[in-house]
């Protein structure tokens, strides 16, 4: 998918889910504040001098987490510690810490990196819940609203560590107080101390000020949105669609620690057995995918895999099984011409290319030139570049003006990403209800454009990483009304029956399958039909 939010994880050759759209400019839910991010103590000597100071007393993972959380909320990062090459980005994080806080801490070790990942991801997921508690303990909404960004992030970290990570309480207090005093001023540390100690007292007395799920539907939705830390509009939408009990289960899944899947790179001659052997040598716990022969699942140890160079050397990719099964729906075969319409960042492109055994071509079209360049570089690393070509273009313009036609055309459409909220911790706060309406219009435009690239008798696959029917089944139904020359090809021949719907579509459900939510429809063009005036 070409059209992306600026906040996303950069996993090498990962199926980093494509969940936005280029023409839309979604507003970020940033707190309004005139306070600068870095508010030095009185009498301090300027940032230029302070950046040379190494502070060994401040917890490095908390300093990094606080700065990363500010960058995420202000639109500059995503909650992950991977860069485009798949290496731990501890050095980069320390640079941000020095520039933002005015001092350096010791370098991050493996345990620190894991803690930063846990704290940043968890704090973002639980932000609404944490803010509710902070505001309640402050007893003054204005105090909360005027709180400077760094102070708020330190409090969120402390609340999350105490409530959700069950860390030693007073160690959490001492460490976050020290960070506030050094990075801000003594008074900020005193405030953190008072608020965190009040939280501990309330928790010990089992008297946290939690909202009750009662009243009318709107009131219940607001309470659930706070308790499970989701936007109210999502809670109301899911409750209406799948019922309150299932909506709660879905939110619980979104708030759980995400698992990851690794795909062995068959294009480079790496089998799953080879990958398993390397994971065993690294002592990384894992299990075999029940659905795809090239995949293994893992809950922990991704940083070990990264540091061992398995991604850097192109032996495997991070890719969810739900995305892998979309490729199963495409069913790429050697010798075929396949067009990937919104290809970047290229996880599906690379996986399809690995099926071609050096014969055929996957043409990757994308509007983002930089991401196409990364795709090409990763294709070389995975030794499938011989069957990948790239085209930098807007699909809607390209399809109208170009005679290119494919045996199979994949449109992995820009979408809300509501199926991947477990991995995309920030995404729930960057979505609004009205975004879906705009996305539906874009999806229809791209769907029509992609259809022009399908040969008579060819196959068009429409997919998303959403679980919303308006982006999935309803878009296919609307397309078929506009294009009677296409018909549904049931997917039960390509994916396990548990993933095939009654209508013949592919659907993975987080609650049912413990995978990311995804959707795909396989449509066949009549062999006698014309496409864009060219057979």
Residue pairs with C-beta under 8 A, 6 or more apart in sequence:
1 18
1 19
1 342
1 343
1 344
1 412
1 413
1 414
1 415
2 18
2 22
2 341
2 342
2 343
2 344
2 365
2 366
2 367
2 368
2 371
2 395
2 414
3 18
3 20
3 21
3 22
3 23
3 24
3 342
3 367
3 368
3 414
3 442
4 18
4 19
4 20
4 22
4 344
4 345
4 368
4 371
4 414
5 19
5 20
5 26
5 427
5 430
6 75
7 72
7 75
7 77
7 78
7 426
7 427
7 430
8 16
8 78
8 424
9 16
9 78
9 79
9 80
9 82
9 423
9 424
10 16
10 78
10 80
10 82
10 83
10 84
10 345
11 80
11 82
11 86
11 311
11 317
11 318
12 82
12 84
12 85
12 86
12 311
12 312
12 317
12 318
12 378
13 311
13 314
13 317
13 318
13 319
13 345
13 346
13 347
13 350
13 378
13 381
13 382
14 317
14 318
14 319
14 345
14 347
15 317
15 318
15 319
15 320
15 323
15 324
15 345
15 347
15 348
16 345
16 347
17 320
17 323
17 417
17 419
17 420
17 423
17 424
17 465
17 516
18 342
18 344
18 345
18 412
18 413
18 414
18 415
18 417
18 465
19 414
19 415
19 416
19 417
19 420
19 424
19 427
19 465
19 466
20 26
20 414
20 417
21 414
21 438
21 439
21 442
22 367
22 368
22 414
23 438
23 442
24 435
24 438
24 439
24 442
26 430
26 431
26 432
26 435
27 432
28 73
28 74
28 75
28 429
28 430
29 73
29 429
29 430
30 73
30 74
30 75
31 73
31 145
31 149
31 152
32 145
33 146
33 147
33 148
33 149
35 148
35 149
37 70
37 74
37 100
37 149
37 150
38 47
38 100
38 101
38 102
38 150
38 183
39 148
39 150
39 184
39 185
40 47
40 50
40 102
40 184
40 185
41 184
41 185
41 186
42 185
44 50
44 102
47 99
47 102
50 102
50 103
51 98
51 99
51 102
51 103
51 104
53 102
53 103
53 104
54 103
54 104
54 105
54 106
55 103
55 104
55 105
55 182
56 105
56 106
57 178
57 182
58 103
58 105
58 178
58 179
58 182
58 183
59 105
59 175
59 178
59 179
60 105
60 106
60 107
60 108
60 112
61 108
61 112
61 113
61 115
61 116
61 119
62 119
62 154
62 157
62 175
62 176
62 179
63 97
63 101
63 105
63 179
63 183
64 90
64 93
64 94
64 96
64 97
64 105
64 108
64 112
64 116
65 115
65 116
65 119
65 120
65 123
65 153
65 157
66 150
66 153
66 154
66 157
66 179
66 183
67 93
67 96
67 97
67 100
67 101
68 77
68 79
68 93
68 96
68 116
68 120
69 120
69 123
69 124
69 153
69 156
69 157
70 100
70 149
70 150
70 153
71 77
71 96
72 78
72 79
72 120
72 124
72 426
73 149
73 153
74 149
78 424
78 426
79 117
79 120
79 121
79 124
79 425
79 426
80 117
81 88
81 89
81 90
81 93
81 113
81 116
81 117
81 303
82 88
82 89
82 306
83 89
83 92
84 374
85 312
86 306
86 311
86 312
87 306
87 307
87 312
88 108
88 113
88 303
88 306
88 307
90 107
90 108
90 112
90 113
91 107
93 108
93 116
94 104
94 105
94 107
94 108
97 103
97 104
97 105
98 104
100 150
101 150
101 182
101 183
102 183
103 182
103 183
108 116
110 303
110 304
110 307
113 303
114 303
117 303
118 165
118 257
119 157
119 160
119 161
119 165
120 425
121 257
121 258
121 425
122 160
122 164
122 165
122 257
122 425
123 130
123 153
123 156
123 157
123 160
124 425
124 426
124 429
125 229
125 254
125 255
125 425
125 428
126 160
126 164
126 229
126 255
127 156
127 229
127 429
128 225
128 226
128 229
128 230
128 231
129 226
129 227
129 228
129 229
130 155
130 156
130 159
130 160
130 163
130 229
131 144
131 156
132 211
132 226
133 159
133 163
133 199
133 208
133 209
134 144
134 152
134 155
134 156
134 159
134 195
135 141
135 144
136 209
137 195
137 198
137 199
137 202
137 209
138 144
138 195
147 155
148 184
150 183
150 184
151 180
151 184
151 188
151 191
151 192
154 176
154 179
154 180
154 183
154 188
154 192
155 176
155 192
155 195
155 196
157 176
158 172
158 173
158 176
158 192
158 195
158 196
158 199
159 196
159 199
161 167
161 172
161 176
162 169
162 172
162 196
162 199
162 200
162 203
163 199
163 203
169 200
170 200
172 196
173 192
173 193
173 196
173 197
173 200
176 192
176 196
177 189
177 190
177 192
177 193
177 196
178 189
180 188
180 189
180 191
180 192
181 188
181 189
202 208
202 209
210 226
210 227
211 222
211 223
211 226
211 227
212 223
213 220
213 223
213 224
213 227
214 220
214 223
215 223
217 236
217 239
218 236
220 244
221 232
221 235
221 236
221 239
222 232
224 230
224 235
224 239
224 244
224 247
224 248
224 251
225 231
225 232
225 234
225 235
228 235
228 248
228 251
228 252
228 255
229 251
229 255
230 251
230 254
230 428
231 428
231 429
231 431
233 432
233 433
234 418
234 428
234 431
235 247
235 251
237 433
237 468
238 246
238 247
238 250
238 251
239 247
241 469
242 250
246 511
249 511
250 510
250 511
253 422
253 510
253 511
253 514
254 421
254 422
254 428
254 510
255 422
256 422
257 299
258 422
258 423
259 297
259 298
259 299
259 514
260 297
260 298
260 299
260 302
260 318
260 320
261 289
261 295
261 296
261 297
261 298
261 318
261 319
261 320
261 321
261 324
262 275
262 279
262 286
262 295
262 296
262 298
262 305
262 310
262 316
262 317
262 318
262 319
263 292
263 294
263 295
263 316
263 317
263 318
263 319
263 324
263 351
264 270
264 271
264 272
264 274
264 275
264 294
264 295
264 296
264 315
264 316
265 314
265 315
265 316
265 317
265 354
265 382
266 294
266 354
266 355
267 350
267 353
267 354
267 382
267 383
267 384
268 314
268 315
268 382
268 383
270 315
270 316
272 288
272 293
272 294
272 295
272 296
274 315
275 296
275 310
275 315
275 316
276 286
276 288
276 296
278 308
278 310
278 315
279 286
279 296
279 298
279 301
279 305
282 301
282 304
282 305
282 308
283 304
284 298
284 300
284 301
284 304
284 305
285 298
285 299
285 300
285 301
286 296
286 297
286 298
286 301
287 296
287 297
287 298
288 295
288 296
288 297
289 295
289 296
289 297
289 321
289 324
291 321
291 324
291 325
291 495
291 496
291 499
292 321
292 324
292 325
292 328
294 324
295 319
295 321
295 324
297 321
298 305
302 318
305 311
305 316
306 312
310 316
311 317
311 318
313 381
314 378
314 381
314 382
314 383
317 347
317 350
317 351
317 382
319 347
319 351
320 420
320 423
320 515
320 516
320 518
321 508
321 515
322 419
322 465
322 508
322 513
322 515
322 516
322 517
322 518
323 347
323 348
323 351
323 465
323 516
323 518
324 351
325 495
325 499
325 506
325 508
325 518
325 520
326 348
326 410
326 412
326 461
326 463
326 506
326 518
326 520
327 348
327 351
327 352
327 355
328 494
328 495
329 461
329 463
329 491
329 494
329 495
329 506
329 520
329 522
330 338
330 348
330 352
330 408
330 410
330 459
330 461
330 522
331 408
331 494
332 338
332 352
332 353
332 355
332 356
332 360
332 362
332 408
333 355
333 356
333 360
334 355
334 356
334 357
334 358
334 359
334 360
335 356
335 359
335 360
336 356
336 360
336 407
336 408
337 360
337 361
337 363
337 405
337 406
337 407
337 408
338 352
338 360
338 361
338 362
338 363
338 406
338 407
338 408
338 409
338 410
339 362
339 363
339 365
339 404
339 406
339 408
339 409
339 410
339 450
339 453
340 348
340 349
340 352
340 362
340 363
340 364
340 365
340 410
340 412
341 365
341 395
341 409
341 410
341 411
341 412
341 446
341 449
341 450
341 453
342 365
342 366
342 367
342 395
342 411
342 412
342 413
342 414
342 446
343 349
343 364
343 365
343 366
343 372
343 375
343 390
343 412
344 364
344 366
344 368
344 371
344 372
344 374
344 375
345 371
345 374
345 375
346 364
346 371
346 374
346 375
346 378
346 379
348 410
348 412
349 362
349 364
349 375
349 379
349 388
350 375
350 378
350 379
350 382
350 384
350 388
352 362
352 410
353 362
353 379
353 382
353 384
353 387
353 388
354 382
354 384
356 362
356 384
356 387
358 386
358 387
359 387
360 387
361 387
361 388
361 389
362 387
362 388
362 389
363 388
363 389
363 390
363 391
363 404
363 406
364 372
364 375
364 388
364 389
364 390
364 391
365 390
365 391
365 393
365 395
365 398
366 372
366 375
366 390
366 391
366 392
366 393
367 392
367 393
367 394
367 395
369 392
372 390
372 392
375 388
375 390
376 385
376 388
376 390
379 385
379 388
391 398
395 411
395 446
395 449
395 450
396 445
396 446
396 449
398 449
399 449
399 450
399 452
399 453
399 532
400 449
400 452
400 532
403 532
403 534
404 453
405 453
405 454
405 455
405 458
405 531
405 534
406 453
406 454
406 455
406 458
407 455
407 458
407 459
408 454
408 458
408 459
408 460
408 461
409 450
409 451
409 453
409 454
409 458
409 459
409 460
409 461
410 461
410 463
411 446
411 447
411 450
411 460
411 461
411 462
411 463
412 463
412 464
413 442
413 443
413 446
413 447
413 462
413 463
413 464
413 471
413 475
414 439
414 442
414 443
414 446
415 439
415 443
415 464
415 465
415 466
415 471
416 431
416 435
416 436
416 439
416 466
416 468
416 471
417 424
417 427
417 431
417 465
417 466
418 431
418 466
418 467
418 468
418 517
419 464
419 465
419 466
419 467
419 508
419 510
419 516
419 517
419 518
419 519
420 427
420 465
420 516
420 517
421 427
421 428
422 510
422 516
423 516
436 468
436 470
436 471
439 471
440 470
440 471
440 474
440 475
443 464
443 471
443 475
444 475
444 478
444 479
447 462
447 475
447 479
448 479
448 482
448 483
450 460
450 462
451 460
451 479
451 483
451 486
451 525
451 531
452 531
452 532
453 531
454 460
454 525
454 531
455 525
455 531
455 535
456 525
456 526
456 527
456 528
456 529
456 530
456 531
456 535
457 524
457 525
457 526
457 527
458 524
458 525
459 489
459 522
459 523
459 524
459 525
460 486
460 522
460 523
460 524
460 525
461 520
461 521
461 522
461 523
462 475
462 476
462 479
462 520
462 521
462 523
463 506
463 518
463 519
463 520
463 521
464 471
464 472
464 518
464 519
465 516
465 517
465 518
466 472
466 517
466 519
467 507
467 509
467 510
467 517
467 519
471 519
472 505
472 507
472 519
472 521
473 503
473 505
473 519
476 488
476 505
476 521
476 523
479 486
479 523
480 486
480 487
480 488
480 523
485 525
485 526
485 529
486 523
486 524
486 525
486 526
487 523
487 524
487 526
488 503
488 504
488 505
488 521
488 522
488 523
488 524
489 504
489 522
489 523
489 524
490 500
490 504
490 522
491 499
491 500
491 504
491 505
491 506
491 520
491 521
491 522
492 500
492 504
494 506
494 522
495 506
498 512
498 513
499 506
499 507
499 508
499 513
500 506
500 507
501 507
504 521
504 522
505 519
505 520
505 521
506 518
506 519
506 520
506 521
506 522
507 517
507 518
507 519
508 515
508 516
508 517
508 518
508 519
509 515
509 517
510 516
510 517
525 531
